[in-house]
Amino acid sequence: MKPPPSKSSAAQSTEPAFFSTQISNATRFYLDLAPHPTGVLTVVSGGAEHCRPDYRMQRAGFKYLSIEFVAAGEGNIELKGKTHPLSAGDIFAYGPRVPHDIRTDPERPLVKYFVDFTGRKGTRLMKPPRLAPGNLVQTSHPQDIRRLFDSLIEAGLRPTPFRSEICSAIVEHLLLRIAETSVAQGTVGTAAFETYQRCHLFIQTNYLELQGLAEIADRCHLDASYLCRLFDRFDYESPYQYLTRLKMIYAAEQLQTPGMLVKQVASQLGFDDPFNFSRKFTRVLGVSPKKFIHLRGA
Protein backbone atom coordinates (compact mmCIF):
# COMPACT_ATOMS: atom_id res chain seq x y z
CA MET A 1 0.00 0.00 0.00
CA LYS A 2 1.40 3.39 -0.95
CA PRO A 3 1.80 6.07 1.78
CA PRO A 4 -0.62 9.01 1.62
CA PRO A 5 0.53 11.72 -0.77
CA SER A 6 2.19 14.77 0.67
CA LYS A 7 0.22 17.96 0.80
CA SER A 8 1.39 20.64 -1.59
CA SER A 9 0.12 23.69 -3.38
CA ALA A 10 -2.09 23.13 -6.40
CA ALA A 11 0.71 24.24 -8.70
CA GLN A 12 3.07 21.54 -7.42
CA SER A 13 2.21 18.24 -9.06
CA THR A 14 5.55 16.39 -9.05
CA GLU A 15 7.62 16.27 -5.91
CA PRO A 16 11.43 16.37 -5.92
CA ALA A 17 13.21 13.01 -6.16
CA PHE A 18 15.06 13.69 -2.90
CA PHE A 19 11.82 13.58 -0.87
CA SER A 20 11.68 10.30 1.04
CA THR A 21 8.94 7.79 0.20
CA GLN A 22 9.46 5.88 3.47
CA ILE A 23 6.90 7.97 5.30
CA SER A 24 3.39 7.24 6.53
CA ASN A 25 2.24 10.84 6.32
CA ALA A 26 3.81 14.16 5.36
CA THR A 27 3.11 17.82 4.75
CA ARG A 28 5.78 19.16 2.41
CA PHE A 29 6.38 21.99 -0.02
CA TYR A 30 9.05 23.00 -2.49
CA LEU A 31 9.84 26.33 -4.09
CA ASP A 32 12.96 27.02 -6.17
CA LEU A 33 14.87 23.79 -6.90
CA ALA A 34 17.58 25.68 -8.83
CA PRO A 35 18.37 28.71 -6.64
CA HIS A 36 20.93 31.25 -7.78
CA PRO A 37 24.34 30.23 -6.32
CA THR A 38 25.09 33.76 -5.11
CA GLY A 39 21.71 34.34 -3.48
CA VAL A 40 21.35 35.62 0.07
CA LEU A 41 19.04 33.00 1.58
CA THR A 42 16.72 30.97 -0.64
CA VAL A 43 14.39 28.30 0.73
CA VAL A 44 14.24 25.24 -1.51
CA SER A 45 11.83 22.99 0.36
CA GLY A 46 10.54 22.06 3.78
CA GLY A 47 7.96 20.08 5.65
CA ALA A 48 7.04 17.59 8.35
CA GLU A 49 7.32 13.82 8.02
CA HIS A 50 5.97 10.85 9.98
CA CYS A 51 8.49 8.12 9.27
CA ARG A 52 7.58 4.52 8.58
CA PRO A 53 9.22 1.86 10.79
CA ASP A 54 11.61 1.02 7.92
CA TYR A 55 12.67 4.65 7.34
CA ARG A 56 16.31 5.17 6.41
CA MET A 57 17.99 8.04 4.58
CA GLN A 58 21.61 7.37 3.61
CA ARG A 59 23.53 9.86 1.49
CA ALA A 60 27.14 10.86 0.88
CA GLY A 61 26.06 14.49 0.88
CA PHE A 62 23.18 16.75 -0.10
CA LYS A 63 22.93 19.49 -2.69
CA TYR A 64 21.53 22.07 -0.27
CA LEU A 65 22.02 23.06 3.35
CA SER A 66 19.51 21.19 5.47
CA ILE A 67 18.27 21.30 9.07
CA GLU A 68 16.08 18.64 10.64
CA PHE A 69 14.24 18.85 13.97
CA VAL A 70 13.00 15.77 15.83
CA ALA A 71 9.52 16.45 17.21
CA ALA A 72 8.78 12.94 18.48
CA GLY A 73 10.01 9.36 18.31
CA GLU A 74 13.52 7.95 18.43
CA GLY A 75 16.25 6.84 16.09
CA ASN A 76 19.88 7.54 15.33
CA ILE A 77 21.97 9.48 12.87
CA GLU A 78 25.50 8.96 11.65
CA LEU A 79 27.16 12.26 10.77
CA LYS A 80 30.66 12.22 9.31
CA GLY A 81 31.27 8.73 10.70
CA LYS A 82 29.98 9.39 14.23
CA THR A 83 26.67 7.93 15.43
CA HIS A 84 24.29 9.93 17.65
CA PRO A 85 21.00 8.81 19.22
CA LEU A 86 17.97 10.88 18.22
CA SER A 87 15.04 11.89 20.41
CA ALA A 88 12.57 14.76 20.71
CA GLY A 89 14.28 18.15 20.81
CA ASP A 90 17.32 17.14 18.76
CA ILE A 91 18.34 19.27 15.77
CA PHE A 92 20.94 18.25 13.22
CA ALA A 93 22.37 19.75 10.04
CA TYR A 94 24.01 18.51 6.88
CA GLY A 95 24.78 19.71 3.38
CA PRO A 96 27.24 19.26 0.52
CA ARG A 97 30.07 16.84 1.31
CA VAL A 98 28.54 15.89 4.69
CA PRO A 99 27.76 12.14 4.76
CA HIS A 100 24.69 11.26 6.82
CA ASP A 101 22.70 8.13 7.61
CA ILE A 102 19.35 8.64 9.38
CA ARG A 103 17.42 5.69 10.79
CA THR A 104 14.27 5.48 12.85
CA ASP A 105 13.51 3.19 15.77
CA PRO A 106 10.86 0.79 14.33
CA GLU A 107 9.03 0.76 17.66
CA ARG A 108 8.99 4.55 18.01
CA PRO A 109 9.15 6.01 14.48
CA LEU A 110 10.53 9.49 14.10
CA VAL A 111 8.34 12.52 13.52
CA LYS A 112 10.57 15.26 12.17
CA TYR A 113 10.56 18.64 10.48
CA PHE A 114 13.06 19.70 7.82
CA VAL A 115 14.04 22.70 5.73
CA ASP A 116 16.44 22.83 2.77
CA PHE A 117 17.96 26.12 1.69
CA THR A 118 20.99 27.80 0.18
CA GLY A 119 22.66 31.22 0.10
CA ARG A 120 25.34 33.33 1.73
CA LYS A 121 23.31 34.35 4.76
CA GLY A 122 22.26 30.76 5.44
CA THR A 123 25.88 29.65 5.32
CA ARG A 124 26.94 32.44 7.65
CA LEU A 125 24.19 31.73 10.17
CA MET A 126 25.24 28.08 10.32
CA LYS A 127 28.91 28.72 11.07
CA PRO A 128 30.26 27.65 14.49
CA PRO A 129 29.38 28.12 17.30
CA ARG A 130 25.97 27.82 15.64
CA LEU A 131 24.60 24.62 14.12
CA ALA A 132 27.19 23.88 11.44
CA PRO A 133 26.60 21.11 8.87
CA GLY A 134 27.62 17.79 10.40
CA ASN A 135 26.70 18.80 13.94
CA LEU A 136 23.85 17.98 16.30
CA VAL A 137 22.44 19.97 19.23
CA GLN A 138 19.38 20.02 21.44
CA THR A 139 17.08 23.00 21.85
CA SER A 140 16.01 24.21 25.26
CA HIS A 141 12.73 25.50 23.73
CA PRO A 142 11.44 22.79 21.37
CA GLN A 143 7.93 24.27 21.34
CA ASP A 144 9.31 27.50 19.82
CA ILE A 145 11.23 25.62 17.13
CA ARG A 146 8.14 23.59 16.25
CA ARG A 147 5.99 26.72 15.98
CA LEU A 148 8.49 28.29 13.59
CA PHE A 149 8.53 25.16 11.43
CA ASP A 150 4.72 25.11 11.39
CA SER A 151 4.73 28.76 10.28
CA LEU A 152 7.27 27.92 7.57
CA ILE A 153 5.14 25.09 6.20
CA GLU A 154 2.02 27.24 6.24
CA ALA A 155 3.83 29.98 4.32
CA GLY A 156 5.37 27.52 1.88
CA LEU A 157 1.97 26.11 0.97
CA ARG A 158 0.33 29.50 0.38
CA PRO A 159 0.25 30.17 -3.39
CA THR A 160 1.08 33.86 -3.18
CA PRO A 161 3.80 35.93 -4.89
CA PHE A 162 5.33 36.63 -1.47
CA ARG A 163 5.83 33.12 -0.16
CA SER A 164 9.52 32.78 -1.11
CA GLU A 165 10.43 35.98 0.72
CA ILE A 166 8.26 35.07 3.71
CA CYS A 167 9.83 31.60 3.91
CA SER A 168 13.33 33.12 3.77
CA ALA A 169 12.48 35.48 6.64
CA ILE A 170 11.08 32.61 8.73
CA VAL A 171 14.17 30.46 8.12
CA GLU A 172 16.44 33.32 9.17
CA HIS A 173 14.40 33.63 12.38
CA LEU A 174 14.53 29.84 12.81
CA LEU A 175 18.32 29.71 12.46
CA LEU A 176 18.77 32.50 14.99
CA ARG A 177 16.32 30.90 17.43
CA ILE A 178 18.15 27.58 17.15
CA ALA A 179 21.44 29.36 17.89
CA GLU A 180 19.83 31.16 20.83
CA THR A 181 18.33 28.03 22.41
CA SER A 182 20.86 25.34 21.48
CA VAL A 183 22.48 23.26 24.21
CA ALA A 184 24.83 20.31 23.95
CA GLN A 185 23.22 16.96 23.28
CA GLY A 186 22.49 15.20 26.55
CA THR A 187 21.59 18.44 28.35
CA VAL A 188 17.83 18.15 28.05
CA GLY A 189 16.53 15.75 30.66
CA THR A 190 19.32 16.35 33.18
CA ALA A 191 18.39 17.38 36.72
CA ALA A 192 20.02 20.80 36.32
CA PHE A 193 18.17 21.57 33.09
CA GLU A 194 14.84 20.42 34.49
CA THR A 195 15.38 22.69 37.50
CA TYR A 196 16.17 25.62 35.21
CA GLN A 197 12.99 25.01 33.19
CA ARG A 198 10.91 24.77 36.36
CA CYS A 199 12.25 28.11 37.62
CA HIS A 200 11.90 29.77 34.21
CA LEU A 201 8.26 28.71 34.02
CA PHE A 202 7.67 29.86 37.62
CA ILE A 203 8.92 33.36 36.81
CA GLN A 204 6.90 33.47 33.60
CA THR A 205 3.73 32.48 35.47
CA ASN A 206 4.16 34.63 38.57
CA TYR A 207 6.15 37.68 37.44
CA LEU A 208 3.47 40.18 38.43
CA GLU A 209 3.77 39.30 42.11
CA LEU A 210 7.52 38.60 42.31
CA GLN A 211 9.76 41.43 43.50
CA GLY A 212 13.33 40.25 43.18
CA LEU A 213 15.94 37.50 43.01
CA ALA A 214 15.71 36.55 46.69
CA GLU A 215 11.97 35.94 46.45
CA ILE A 216 12.34 33.92 43.24
CA ALA A 217 15.01 31.72 44.81
CA ASP A 218 13.04 31.29 48.04
CA ARG A 219 9.83 30.28 46.26
CA CYS A 220 11.73 27.95 43.94
CA HIS A 221 13.43 26.43 47.02
CA LEU A 222 16.91 27.15 45.71
CA ASP A 223 19.97 29.10 46.74
CA ALA A 224 20.07 32.42 44.86
CA SER A 225 23.63 31.91 43.63
CA TYR A 226 22.78 28.44 42.28
CA LEU A 227 19.71 29.85 40.52
CA CYS A 228 21.89 32.47 38.83
CA ARG A 229 24.37 29.78 37.74
CA LEU A 230 21.56 27.78 36.15
CA PHE A 231 20.42 30.79 34.12
CA ASP A 232 24.00 31.62 33.19
CA ARG A 233 24.40 28.07 31.88
CA PHE A 234 21.12 27.70 30.00
CA ASP A 235 19.94 31.24 29.22
CA TYR A 236 21.08 34.63 27.93
CA GLU A 237 19.82 36.66 30.87
CA SER A 238 19.79 36.35 34.64
CA PRO A 239 16.60 35.43 36.51
CA TYR A 240 16.26 39.05 37.67
CA GLN A 241 16.73 40.37 34.12
CA TYR A 242 14.08 37.95 32.88
CA LEU A 243 11.69 39.05 35.64
CA THR A 244 12.29 42.72 34.84
CA ARG A 245 11.78 42.22 31.13
CA LEU A 246 8.43 40.51 31.68
CA LYS A 247 7.32 43.30 34.01
CA MET A 248 8.29 46.02 31.52
CA ILE A 249 6.50 44.27 28.63
CA TYR A 250 3.39 44.15 30.82
CA ALA A 251 3.89 47.81 31.72
CA ALA A 252 4.04 48.77 28.04
CA GLU A 253 0.73 46.98 27.46
CA GLN A 254 -0.88 48.83 30.38
CA LEU A 255 0.43 52.22 29.27
CA GLN A 256 -1.48 51.86 26.01
CA THR A 257 -4.72 52.22 27.98
CA PRO A 258 -6.03 55.80 27.56
CA GLY A 259 -5.65 57.81 30.76
CA MET A 260 -3.32 55.31 32.45
CA LEU A 261 -0.66 57.09 34.54
CA VAL A 262 2.95 55.99 34.86
CA LYS A 263 2.73 55.97 38.65
CA GLN A 264 -0.33 53.70 38.50
CA VAL A 265 1.49 51.09 36.43
CA ALA A 266 4.58 51.40 38.64
CA SER A 267 2.43 50.73 41.69
CA GLN A 268 0.77 47.71 40.05
CA LEU A 269 4.19 46.18 39.53
CA GLY A 270 5.37 46.85 43.08
CA PHE A 271 7.60 49.87 42.42
CA ASP A 272 7.40 52.39 45.29
CA ASP A 273 9.57 54.84 43.35
CA PRO A 274 8.19 55.84 39.90
CA PHE A 275 11.64 57.13 38.95
CA ASN A 276 13.15 53.67 39.53
CA PHE A 277 10.36 52.16 37.44
CA SER A 278 10.98 54.67 34.61
CA ARG A 279 14.70 53.92 34.67
CA LYS A 280 14.12 50.17 34.29
CA PHE A 281 11.45 50.71 31.62
CA THR A 282 13.88 52.85 29.60
CA ARG A 283 16.69 50.33 30.02
CA VAL A 284 14.56 47.40 28.80
CA LEU A 285 12.52 49.07 26.04
CA GLY A 286 14.86 51.87 24.99
CA VAL A 287 12.37 54.68 25.57
CA SER A 288 10.98 56.37 28.68
CA PRO A 289 7.39 55.62 29.78
CA LYS A 290 6.28 59.19 29.03
CA LYS A 291 7.77 59.12 25.55
CA PHE A 292 6.25 55.69 24.99
CA ILE A 293 2.78 57.06 25.85
CA HIS A 294 3.36 59.94 23.44
CA LEU A 295 4.52 57.64 20.65
CA ARG A 296 1.57 55.32 21.10
CA GLY A 297 -0.85 58.24 21.11
CA ALA A 298 -2.43 57.19 24.41
C-alpha positions as CSV (number, residue, x, y, z in Angstrom):
1,M,0.0,0.0,0.0
2,K,1.4,3.4,-1.0
3,P,1.8,6.1,1.8
4,P,-0.6,9.0,1.6
5,P,0.5,11.7,-0.8
6,S,2.2,14.8,0.7
7,K,0.2,18.0,0.8
8,S,1.4,20.6,-1.6
9,S,0.1,23.7,-3.4
10,A,-2.1,23.1,-6.4
11,A,0.7,24.2,-8.7
12,Q,3.1,21.5,-7.4
13,S,2.2,18.2,-9.1
14,T,5.5,16.4,-9.1
15,E,7.6,16.3,-5.9
16,P,11.4,16.4,-5.9
17,A,13.2,13.0,-6.2
18,F,15.1,13.7,-2.9
19,F,11.8,13.6,-0.9
20,S,11.7,10.3,1.0
21,T,8.9,7.8,0.2
22,Q,9.5,5.9,3.5
23,I,6.9,8.0,5.3
24,S,3.4,7.2,6.5
25,N,2.2,10.8,6.3
26,A,3.8,14.2,5.4
27,T,3.1,17.8,4.8
28,R,5.8,19.2,2.4
29,F,6.4,22.0,0.0
30,Y,9.0,23.0,-2.5
31,L,9.8,26.3,-4.1
32,D,13.0,27.0,-6.2
33,L,14.9,23.8,-6.9
34,A,17.6,25.7,-8.8
35,P,18.4,28.7,-6.6
36,H,20.9,31.2,-7.8
37,P,24.3,30.2,-6.3
38,T,25.1,33.8,-5.1
39,G,21.7,34.3,-3.5
40,V,21.3,35.6,0.1
41,L,19.0,33.0,1.6
42,T,16.7,31.0,-0.6
43,V,14.4,28.3,0.7
44,V,14.2,25.2,-1.5
45,S,11.8,23.0,0.4
46,G,10.5,22.1,3.8
47,G,8.0,20.1,5.7
48,A,7.0,17.6,8.3
49,E,7.3,13.8,8.0
50,H,6.0,10.9,10.0
51,C,8.5,8.1,9.3
52,R,7.6,4.5,8.6
53,P,9.2,1.9,10.8
54,D,11.6,1.0,7.9
55,Y,12.7,4.6,7.3
56,R,16.3,5.2,6.4
57,M,18.0,8.0,4.6
58,Q,21.6,7.4,3.6
59,R,23.5,9.9,1.5
60,A,27.1,10.9,0.9
61,G,26.1,14.5,0.9
62,F,23.2,16.8,-0.1
63,K,22.9,19.5,-2.7
64,Y,21.5,22.1,-0.3
65,L,22.0,23.1,3.3
66,S,19.5,21.2,5.5
67,I,18.3,21.3,9.1
68,E,16.1,18.6,10.6
69,F,14.2,18.9,14.0
70,V,13.0,15.8,15.8
71,A,9.5,16.5,17.2
72,A,8.8,12.9,18.5
73,G,10.0,9.4,18.3
74,E,13.5,7.9,18.4
75,G,16.3,6.8,16.1
76,N,19.9,7.5,15.3
77,I,22.0,9.5,12.9
78,E,25.5,9.0,11.7
79,L,27.2,12.3,10.8
80,K,30.7,12.2,9.3
81,G,31.3,8.7,10.7
82,K,30.0,9.4,14.2
83,T,26.7,7.9,15.4
84,H,24.3,9.9,17.6
85,P,21.0,8.8,19.2
86,L,18.0,10.9,18.2
87,S,15.0,11.9,20.4
88,A,12.6,14.8,20.7
89,G,14.3,18.2,20.8
90,D,17.3,17.1,18.8
91,I,18.3,19.3,15.8
92,F,20.9,18.3,13.2
93,A,22.4,19.8,10.0
94,Y,24.0,18.5,6.9
95,G,24.8,19.7,3.4
96,P,27.2,19.3,0.5
97,R,30.1,16.8,1.3
98,V,28.5,15.9,4.7
99,P,27.8,12.1,4.8
100,H,24.7,11.3,6.8
101,D,22.7,8.1,7.6
102,I,19.4,8.6,9.4
103,R,17.4,5.7,10.8
104,T,14.3,5.5,12.9
105,D,13.5,3.2,15.8
106,P,10.9,0.8,14.3
107,E,9.0,0.8,17.7
108,R,9.0,4.5,18.0
109,P,9.1,6.0,14.5
110,L,10.5,9.5,14.1
111,V,8.3,12.5,13.5
112,K,10.6,15.3,12.2
113,Y,10.6,18.6,10.5
114,F,13.1,19.7,7.8
115,V,14.0,22.7,5.7
116,D,16.4,22.8,2.8
117,F,18.0,26.1,1.7
118,T,21.0,27.8,0.2
119,G,22.7,31.2,0.1
120,R,25.3,33.3,1.7
121,K,23.3,34.4,4.8
122,G,22.3,30.8,5.4
123,T,25.9,29.6,5.3
124,R,26.9,32.4,7.7
125,L,24.2,31.7,10.2
126,M,25.2,28.1,10.3
127,K,28.9,28.7,11.1
128,P,30.3,27.6,14.5
129,P,29.4,28.1,17.3
130,R,26.0,27.8,15.6
131,L,24.6,24.6,14.1
132,A,27.2,23.9,11.4
133,P,26.6,21.1,8.9
134,G,27.6,17.8,10.4
135,N,26.7,18.8,13.9
136,L,23.8,18.0,16.3
137,V,22.4,20.0,19.2
138,Q,19.4,20.0,21.4
139,T,17.1,23.0,21.8
140,S,16.0,24.2,25.3
141,H,12.7,25.5,23.7
142,P,11.4,22.8,21.4
143,Q,7.9,24.3,21.3
144,D,9.3,27.5,19.8
145,I,11.2,25.6,17.1
146,R,8.1,23.6,16.3
147,R,6.0,26.7,16.0
148,L,8.5,28.3,13.6
149,F,8.5,25.2,11.4
150,D,4.7,25.1,11.4
151,S,4.7,28.8,10.3
152,L,7.3,27.9,7.6
153,I,5.1,25.1,6.2
154,E,2.0,27.2,6.2
155,A,3.8,30.0,4.3
156,G,5.4,27.5,1.9
157,L,2.0,26.1,1.0
158,R,0.3,29.5,0.4
159,P,0.2,30.2,-3.4
160,T,1.1,33.9,-3.2
161,P,3.8,35.9,-4.9
162,F,5.3,36.6,-1.5
163,R,5.8,33.1,-0.2
164,S,9.5,32.8,-1.1
165,E,10.4,36.0,0.7
166,I,8.3,35.1,3.7
167,C,9.8,31.6,3.9
168,S,13.3,33.1,3.8
169,A,12.5,35.5,6.6
170,I,11.1,32.6,8.7
171,V,14.2,30.5,8.1
172,E,16.4,33.3,9.2
173,H,14.4,33.6,12.4
174,L,14.5,29.8,12.8
175,L,18.3,29.7,12.5
176,L,18.8,32.5,15.0
177,R,16.3,30.9,17.4
178,I,18.2,27.6,17.1
179,A,21.4,29.4,17.9
180,E,19.8,31.2,20.8
181,T,18.3,28.0,22.4
182,S,20.9,25.3,21.5
183,V,22.5,23.3,24.2
184,A,24.8,20.3,24.0
185,Q,23.2,17.0,23.3
186,G,22.5,15.2,26.5
187,T,21.6,18.4,28.4
188,V,17.8,18.2,28.1
189,G,16.5,15.7,30.7
190,T,19.3,16.4,33.2
191,A,18.4,17.4,36.7
192,A,20.0,20.8,36.3
193,F,18.2,21.6,33.1
194,E,14.8,20.4,34.5
195,T,15.4,22.7,37.5
196,Y,16.2,25.6,35.2
197,Q,13.0,25.0,33.2
198,R,10.9,24.8,36.4
199,C,12.3,28.1,37.6
200,H,11.9,29.8,34.2
201,L,8.3,28.7,34.0
202,F,7.7,29.9,37.6
203,I,8.9,33.4,36.8
204,Q,6.9,33.5,33.6
205,T,3.7,32.5,35.5
206,N,4.2,34.6,38.6
207,Y,6.2,37.7,37.4
208,L,3.5,40.2,38.4
209,E,3.8,39.3,42.1
210,L,7.5,38.6,42.3
211,Q,9.8,41.4,43.5
212,G,13.3,40.2,43.2
213,L,15.9,37.5,43.0
214,A,15.7,36.6,46.7
215,E,12.0,35.9,46.5
216,I,12.3,33.9,43.2
217,A,15.0,31.7,44.8
218,D,13.0,31.3,48.0
219,R,9.8,30.3,46.3
220,C,11.7,27.9,43.9
221,H,13.4,26.4,47.0
222,L,16.9,27.2,45.7
223,D,20.0,29.1,46.7
224,A,20.1,32.4,44.9
225,S,23.6,31.9,43.6
226,Y,22.8,28.4,42.3
227,L,19.7,29.9,40.5
228,C,21.9,32.5,38.8
229,R,24.4,29.8,37.7
230,L,21.6,27.8,36.1
231,F,20.4,30.8,34.1
232,D,24.0,31.6,33.2
233,R,24.4,28.1,31.9
234,F,21.1,27.7,30.0
235,D,19.9,31.2,29.2
236,Y,21.1,34.6,27.9
237,E,19.8,36.7,30.9
238,S,19.8,36.3,34.6
239,P,16.6,35.4,36.5
240,Y,16.3,39.1,37.7
241,Q,16.7,40.4,34.1
242,Y,14.1,38.0,32.9
243,L,11.7,39.1,35.6
244,T,12.3,42.7,34.8
245,R,11.8,42.2,31.1
246,L,8.4,40.5,31.7
247,K,7.3,43.3,34.0
248,M,8.3,46.0,31.5
249,I,6.5,44.3,28.6
250,Y,3.4,44.1,30.8
251,A,3.9,47.8,31.7
252,A,4.0,48.8,28.0
253,E,0.7,47.0,27.5
254,Q,-0.9,48.8,30.4
255,L,0.4,52.2,29.3
256,Q,-1.5,51.9,26.0
257,T,-4.7,52.2,28.0
258,P,-6.0,55.8,27.6
259,G,-5.7,57.8,30.8
260,M,-3.3,55.3,32.5
261,L,-0.7,57.1,34.5
262,V,3.0,56.0,34.9
263,K,2.7,56.0,38.6
264,Q,-0.3,53.7,38.5
265,V,1.5,51.1,36.4
266,A,4.6,51.4,38.6
267,S,2.4,50.7,41.7
268,Q,0.8,47.7,40.0
269,L,4.2,46.2,39.5
270,G,5.4,46.8,43.1
271,F,7.6,49.9,42.4
272,D,7.4,52.4,45.3
273,D,9.6,54.8,43.4
274,P,8.2,55.8,39.9
275,F,11.6,57.1,38.9
276,N,13.2,53.7,39.5
277,F,10.4,52.2,37.4
278,S,11.0,54.7,34.6
279,R,14.7,53.9,34.7
280,K,14.1,50.2,34.3
281,F,11.5,50.7,31.6
282,T,13.9,52.8,29.6
283,R,16.7,50.3,30.0
284,V,14.6,47.4,28.8
285,L,12.5,49.1,26.0
286,G,14.9,51.9,25.0
287,V,12.4,54.7,25.6
288,S,11.0,56.4,28.7
289,P,7.4,55.6,29.8
290,K,6.3,59.2,29.0
291,K,7.8,59.1,25.5
292,F,6.3,55.7,25.0
293,I,2.8,57.1,25.8
294,H,3.4,59.9,23.4
295,L,4.5,57.6,20.7
296,R,1.6,55.3,21.1
297,G,-0.9,58.2,21.1
298,A,-2.4,57.2,24.4
